[in-house]
Amino acid sequence: MPGTPLNARAVTAAVIGNALEWYDFTVFGFMTVVIARLFFPGDNDYSSILLTTATFGVAFVMRPVGGIVLGLYADRAGRKAALTLVIGLMTLGIFLLAIAPPYSAIGIGAPLVIVFARLLQGFSAGGEFGSATALLIEAAPFSKRGFYGSFQMASQAASLLLGAIVGSAISRGLSPEALDAWGWRVPFILGLVIGPIGLYIRRNMTDTEAFLHAKKTARRATLGEVFRTHSREVLCGLGSVIALTVSVYVLIAYLPTFAVKQLKLPFEQSFTALIVGNLLLTVLSPVAGAWSDRIGRKGLSLWSLAITLVVIYPLFAWLAAQPSVMRLVIVQALLSIALSGYYGPFGALIAELFPAHVRSTGLSLAYNIAVMIFGGFGQFIVTWLIRVTGSQLAPTFYVMGGIALSLIAVACIPATRHADVDEARDFNR
């Protein structure tokens, strides 16, 4: 089958870059408590955590910039060129985090190194989603776009799972002193292994026929064209991303900090819930993506969001009433099952909003603006909300608001899909 090698390489190239990006962002979130002590010492735990979560969010300021620059680059030079550059920049950012000296060694220079590394990672990550998703959708048989696109979110969940396993192993296996001294660096060092592998794979892939066709027949991609002719699609895509980003960065990445600081549960045991939840998302996202190829993406997405919106507050109220690791696991598992119906079709749902010659740019704009506003500073906002309201359930209000906005956005998505040259190709063979 002529298309098989390209399809396999496209999935591998997209998955390994996502693995690196999301693994790194995940372990930074999981290590917030430790990094706060070492790099952002303050008068109290609250100020240290706030400064660290703000640094977590600083990377997202650069994401729209990286999304625009690298998205346009992907639509002009190709998916291969953009994805190769992205993974090189990501690896450099992880390297800086792995070797950064603590505040006790170099003073103010320590948090500056962390901030610079996060800005670099934010810029590179800005180009990852749009380019990788475009690659997956364009390499897929037209009748299997939902299934292929699901590997975008499945790989993110798998990376979160890997980060949770590594975080759990380190926090359980090391004493607090060893964790502070050197153990917190281990997850970042392990992440460096992925970089050279991903760089090799991406340098040896080929661009999709859809991109090559668009390059020959379409105008040169410009930011002005995206806003002028696809503003509705950008807005619908942006709104659709909100539920995704608030669930990832609040319900998943922030969970260890929430479990320790608000529920008073052991730090190392909070990772059990993350492992269970992300394992479910990794397995169920491709199932939901394939299902969306049969029944439609929009309806499945709306049902998934509606169910999640209804159950999230009762679940967290039940958890806060009697905090325990078992209840935390159950809550995370149920939410992951509900969200998988949205995560699975998500890649194809928003990729089909844009034609191939502006697809990476359109996806990058919609995705990164939403992630910057609602995800990057989500942990900071939630920490502040808990402080000012005195309620442990403050995170649920933030997530519920994000899901409600996405429900409206998905409902407004046009029924038509951009097929490019895919229907003309014998993709259903």
matplotlib code that plots the C-alpha trace (Angstrom):
import matplotlib.pyplot as plt

x = [0.0, 1.8, 0.3, 1.2, 4.9, 3.9, 1.1, 3.2, 6.0, 3.5, 2.0, 5.4, 6.8, 3.8, 3.6, 7.3, 7.3, 4.1, 5.6, 8.6, 6.5, 3.9, 6.2, 8.3, 5.4, 3.9, 6.9, 7.4, 3.8, 4.3, 7.5, 6.0, 6.3, 10.0, 10.9, 9.2, 11.5, 14.7, 14.2, 11.6, 12.1, 9.6, 8.2, 5.7, 4.6, 1.8, 4.1, 6.6, 3.9, 2.3, 5.7, 6.3, 2.9, 3.3, 6.6, 4.7, 2.4, 5.1, 5.9, 2.5, 2.9, 5.4, 3.1, 1.0, 4.2, 5.7, 2.4, 2.3, 6.0, 6.3, 2.7, 3.5, 6.8, 5.0, 2.5, 5.3, 8.3, 6.5, 5.4, 8.8, 10.9, 8.7, 8.5, 12.3, 13.0, 10.4, 11.9, 15.4, 14.2, 12.2, 15.3, 17.4, 14.8, 14.7, 18.5, 18.5, 16.0, 18.0, 21.2, 19.8, 21.6, 19.3, 18.7, 21.1, 24.0, 23.6, 20.8, 18.6, 20.2, 18.5, 14.9, 16.1, 17.5, 14.2, 12.1, 14.3, 14.1, 10.3, 10.1, 12.1, 9.9, 6.8, 7.9, 8.7, 5.6, 3.6, 4.4, 4.0, 0.3, -0.6, 2.1, 1.7, -2.1, -1.9, 0.5, -1.7, -4.9, -3.2, -1.5, -4.7, -7.2, -10.1, -12.5, -10.1, -9.2, -10.8, -8.8, -5.5, -6.2, -6.8, -3.1, -2.6, -4.5, -3.6, 0.1, -0.4, -2.2, 0.6, 3.2, 1.2, 1.0, 4.8, 5.4, 3.1, 4.9, 8.4, 7.1, 5.6, 8.8, 11.0, 8.8, 8.3, 11.9, 13.8, 14.0, 12.8, 16.5, 17.6, 14.6, 15.6, 19.3, 19.2, 16.1, 13.9, 16.3, 15.9, 12.6, 14.1, 17.2, 15.1, 13.2, 16.5, 16.6, 13.5, 15.0, 17.6, 15.3, 12.5, 15.0, 16.2, 12.7, 11.5, 14.5, 13.8, 10.1, 8.4, 5.7, 2.1, 0.6, -2.1, 0.6, 2.5, -0.7, -1.6, 1.9, 1.5, -2.1, -2.7, -1.5, 1.4, 0.1, -0.2, -1.5, -3.8, -5.5, -6.2, -7.9, -9.6, -11.1, -11.1, -11.9, -15.0, -13.0, -10.3, -12.9, -14.6, -11.3, -10.1, -13.4, -13.1, -9.6, -10.7, -12.2, -9.2, -6.7, -8.5, -8.9, -5.3, -3.7, -6.1, -7.5, -4.2, -1.1, -2.2, -3.5, -0.4, -0.2, -4.0, -3.8, -1.0, -1.9, -5.7, -6.7, -3.6, -2.9, 0.6, 2.5, 3.7, 0.2, -1.4, 0.4, -1.7, -4.8, -2.8, -1.6, -5.1, -6.7, -4.1, -4.0, -7.7, -7.3, -4.5, -6.5, -9.9, -9.0, -8.3, -11.5, -13.5, -11.6, -12.5, -16.1, -16.3, -15.5, -18.7, -21.1, -19.7, -17.3, -19.5, -22.3, -19.9, -17.9, -21.0, -22.2, -18.8, -18.6, -22.1, -21.6, -18.3, -20.0, -22.7, -20.6, -17.5, -18.8, -20.6, -17.4, -15.1, -17.6, -17.7, -13.8, -13.5, -16.1, -13.8, -10.4, -8.7, -6.4, -9.1, -11.6, -9.1, -8.5, -12.2, -12.8, -9.9, -11.0, -14.6, -13.6, -11.1, -13.8, -16.1, -13.5, -12.2, -15.2, -13.9, -10.2, -10.5, -12.3, -10.6, -7.7, -9.8, -12.6, -10.6, -8.1, -11.0, -11.9, -9.0, -7.8, -4.2, -2.4, -3.3, -4.0, -0.9, -1.3, -5.0, -4.6, -1.6, -3.5, -6.7, -4.8, -2.1, -4.2, -6.7, -3.9, -2.1, -5.3, -7.0, -4.3, -1.0, -2.1, -4.8, -2.8, -2.0, -5.7, -6.9, -4.3, -5.5, -9.2, -8.7, -6.9, -9.5, -12.6, -11.4, -13.1, -11.4, -13.9, -12.7, -10.9, -14.2, -15.8, -12.9, -13.1, -16.9, -16.7, -14.2, -16.3, -19.4, -17.5, -16.4, -19.9, -21.0, -18.0, -18.4, -22.1, -21.1, -18.6, -19.7, -20.9, -18.6, -15.2, -12.0, -11.1, -8.2, -7.1, -7.9, -11.2, -9.6, -7.0, -7.7, -7.4, -10.1, -8.2]
y = [0.0, 3.2, 5.4, 3.2, 4.3, 8.0, 7.3, 5.4, 8.0, 10.8, 9.3, 8.5, 12.0, 13.7, 11.5, 11.7, 15.5, 15.7, 13.3, 15.6, 18.8, 17.5, 15.3, 18.4, 20.7, 17.9, 17.3, 21.0, 21.2, 18.1, 19.5, 22.8, 22.3, 21.4, 24.1, 26.7, 25.9, 25.9, 28.7, 31.0, 31.2, 33.5, 34.5, 31.7, 28.6, 30.6, 33.2, 30.6, 28.5, 31.6, 32.7, 29.2, 28.8, 32.3, 31.0, 28.0, 30.5, 32.7, 30.1, 30.5, 34.2, 33.0, 30.4, 32.6, 34.2, 30.8, 29.6, 32.4, 32.3, 28.5, 28.0, 30.3, 28.5, 25.2, 26.4, 27.8, 25.5, 22.4, 20.3, 18.5, 21.7, 23.2, 20.1, 19.5, 23.1, 22.7, 19.6, 21.1, 24.2, 22.0, 19.9, 23.0, 24.3, 21.0, 21.0, 24.4, 23.2, 20.1, 22.0, 25.1, 26.0, 26.7, 30.1, 29.2, 28.9, 31.9, 34.0, 35.9, 34.2, 30.9, 32.0, 34.0, 30.7, 29.0, 31.8, 31.9, 28.1, 28.3, 31.2, 29.1, 26.1, 28.2, 29.5, 26.0, 24.5, 27.1, 25.6, 21.9, 21.5, 23.1, 21.5, 18.0, 18.0, 19.2, 16.4, 13.7, 14.8, 15.2, 11.8, 10.1, 8.2, 10.6, 8.2, 7.8, 11.4, 11.2, 8.1, 9.5, 12.9, 11.2, 10.4, 14.1, 13.9, 10.3, 11.1, 14.1, 11.8, 9.2, 11.9, 13.0, 9.3, 8.9, 12.1, 10.9, 7.5, 9.2, 11.8, 9.0, 6.8, 9.7, 11.1, 7.6, 6.5, 9.5, 11.3, 14.9, 15.9, 13.9, 15.2, 18.8, 18.1, 16.3, 14.2, 16.9, 17.0, 13.4, 13.8, 16.5, 14.5, 11.6, 13.9, 14.7, 11.2, 11.8, 14.8, 13.2, 10.4, 12.8, 14.9, 12.0, 10.8, 14.2, 14.9, 11.7, 12.2, 13.5, 16.2, 15.2, 15.2, 17.7, 20.2, 19.7, 20.1, 23.3, 24.7, 24.3, 25.6, 28.0, 31.5, 32.0, 31.7, 35.0, 36.0, 38.6, 35.9, 33.8, 36.6, 38.0, 34.8, 32.4, 34.6, 32.5, 29.3, 30.8, 31.9, 28.5, 26.7, 29.0, 28.5, 24.7, 24.6, 26.2, 23.0, 21.1, 23.4, 24.0, 20.3, 19.5, 22.3, 22.4, 18.9, 17.2, 19.3, 21.1, 18.0, 17.2, 20.7, 20.7, 17.3, 18.4, 22.0, 21.8, 18.2, 17.5, 14.2, 12.7, 14.2, 10.9, 9.2, 11.9, 10.5, 7.4, 9.3, 10.9, 7.5, 6.0, 9.0, 9.4, 5.7, 5.9, 8.9, 7.3, 4.2, 5.7, 8.7, 6.6, 4.7, 7.9, 9.3, 6.2, 6.4, 10.0, 8.8, 6.8, 9.0, 12.5, 14.6, 17.5, 15.5, 13.3, 16.3, 18.2, 15.1, 14.7, 18.3, 18.4, 15.3, 16.6, 19.9, 18.2, 15.8, 17.9, 19.8, 16.9, 14.8, 17.4, 18.2, 14.5, 14.4, 17.5, 16.2, 13.2, 13.5, 10.3, 8.8, 6.4, 9.1, 11.1, 8.2, 7.6, 11.3, 11.4, 8.2, 9.3, 12.7, 11.0, 8.7, 11.6, 13.8, 11.1, 11.6, 15.2, 14.5, 11.7, 13.7, 17.0, 17.0, 16.3, 18.5, 21.7, 20.7, 20.4, 24.0, 25.1, 24.4, 22.9, 26.1, 27.9, 24.9, 25.1, 28.9, 28.7, 25.8, 27.4, 30.7, 29.2, 26.7, 28.9, 32.0, 29.8, 28.0, 31.2, 32.8, 29.9, 27.3, 28.9, 31.0, 28.5, 27.3, 30.8, 31.8, 28.7, 29.2, 32.8, 31.9, 29.3, 32.0, 34.8, 32.6, 30.2, 27.4, 24.1, 23.9, 27.0, 25.0, 23.5, 26.9, 27.8, 24.5, 24.6, 28.1, 26.9, 23.9, 26.1, 28.4, 25.4, 24.0, 27.3, 27.2, 23.6, 24.2, 27.1, 25.0, 24.9, 21.6, 21.7, 20.1, 21.0, 17.9, 19.4, 16.8, 13.9, 12.9, 12.9, 10.4, 6.8, 7.1, 4.6, 1.7]
z = [0.0, -1.2, 1.6, 4.5, 5.0, 4.9, 7.3, 9.8, 9.6, 10.1, 13.2, 14.7, 13.9, 15.4, 18.5, 19.5, 19.3, 21.4, 23.8, 24.4, 24.6, 27.0, 29.1, 29.8, 30.6, 32.7, 34.9, 35.4, 36.7, 38.9, 40.4, 41.2, 45.0, 44.7, 42.2, 44.3, 47.2, 45.2, 42.7, 44.1, 47.9, 49.5, 52.8, 52.8, 50.7, 49.1, 47.5, 46.4, 44.7, 43.1, 41.6, 40.3, 38.7, 37.2, 35.7, 34.4, 32.7, 31.3, 28.7, 27.3, 26.6, 23.9, 22.5, 20.2, 18.9, 18.2, 16.8, 14.3, 13.2, 13.1, 11.7, 8.8, 8.4, 8.2, 5.7, 3.5, 4.0, 4.9, 7.9, 8.0, 8.2, 11.0, 13.1, 12.9, 14.1, 16.9, 18.4, 18.3, 20.3, 22.7, 23.5, 24.2, 26.7, 28.5, 28.7, 30.4, 33.0, 33.7, 34.4, 36.1, 39.4, 42.3, 44.0, 46.8, 44.2, 41.9, 43.5, 41.1, 38.1, 39.0, 38.4, 35.3, 33.8, 34.5, 32.9, 29.8, 29.4, 29.7, 27.2, 24.7, 25.3, 24.9, 21.5, 20.2, 21.7, 19.9, 16.6, 17.6, 17.8, 14.5, 12.5, 14.0, 13.8, 10.1, 9.4, 11.0, 9.3, 5.9, 6.0, 7.1, 4.8, 4.5, 6.2, 9.2, 10.0, 13.4, 14.3, 13.0, 14.6, 17.9, 18.2, 18.9, 22.2, 22.9, 22.7, 25.0, 27.5, 27.1, 27.9, 31.0, 32.0, 31.6, 33.5, 36.3, 36.5, 36.6, 39.2, 41.3, 41.2, 42.1, 44.9, 46.4, 46.0, 47.2, 50.5, 50.6, 50.9, 47.9, 45.9, 46.6, 46.0, 42.6, 42.2, 40.7, 37.7, 36.8, 34.9, 32.8, 32.1, 31.0, 28.7, 26.9, 25.6, 23.4, 21.7, 19.4, 18.5, 17.5, 15.6, 13.6, 12.7, 11.7, 9.5, 7.6, 7.0, 3.9, 3.5, 2.8, -0.6, 0.6, 1.5, -1.7, -3.7, -1.8, -2.3, -6.1, -6.4, -3.5, -2.6, -0.3, 3.3, 5.2, 8.6, 7.0, 4.8, 7.9, 9.7, 6.6, 5.2, 8.2, 11.2, 12.1, 12.0, 14.2, 16.7, 16.7, 17.0, 19.8, 21.7, 21.2, 22.7, 26.0, 27.5, 26.4, 28.0, 31.3, 31.8, 31.0, 33.0, 36.0, 36.3, 35.4, 35.7, 38.8, 40.6, 42.7, 44.0, 44.7, 46.4, 48.7, 49.5, 49.6, 50.3, 52.5, 50.8, 50.4, 47.4, 46.1, 46.3, 44.2, 41.2, 41.4, 40.2, 37.4, 36.2, 36.2, 34.5, 31.8, 31.0, 30.4, 28.1, 26.2, 25.5, 25.0, 22.8, 19.7, 20.3, 20.4, 17.4, 15.4, 16.6, 15.4, 11.9, 12.0, 13.9, 13.4, 15.5, 16.4, 18.1, 20.1, 21.2, 22.4, 24.4, 26.0, 27.1, 28.4, 30.6, 31.9, 32.8, 34.7, 36.8, 37.6, 40.6, 42.3, 41.9, 43.5, 46.2, 47.1, 47.1, 49.3, 51.8, 52.7, 50.9, 50.2, 47.5, 46.5, 46.0, 44.1, 41.8, 41.2, 40.4, 38.0, 36.3, 35.8, 34.4, 32.0, 30.7, 30.1, 28.5, 26.1, 24.0, 23.3, 23.3, 20.6, 17.8, 18.8, 16.3, 13.3, 14.5, 14.4, 11.6, 9.2, 9.8, 7.6, 4.1, 3.8, 2.7, 5.9, 8.2, 10.4, 10.8, 11.6, 14.0, 15.8, 16.2, 17.6, 19.8, 21.3, 22.0, 24.0, 25.7, 26.7, 28.1, 29.7, 30.3, 30.9, 33.8, 34.9, 37.8, 38.9, 38.7, 40.5, 43.3, 43.6, 43.5, 46.3, 48.4, 47.9, 48.1, 50.8, 48.8, 47.8, 45.0, 43.2, 40.5, 39.4, 38.8, 36.5, 34.6, 34.3, 32.8, 30.2, 29.3, 28.9, 26.5, 24.4, 24.3, 22.6, 20.2, 19.1, 18.5, 16.1, 14.1, 10.4, 9.1, 6.0, 6.2, 4.2, 2.2, 0.2, -2.3, 0.0, -1.6, -5.0, -3.8, -3.4, 0.4, 1.1, -0.4]

ax = plt.figure().add_subplot(projection="3d")
ax.plot(x, y, z, "-o")
ax.set_aspect("equal")
plt.show()
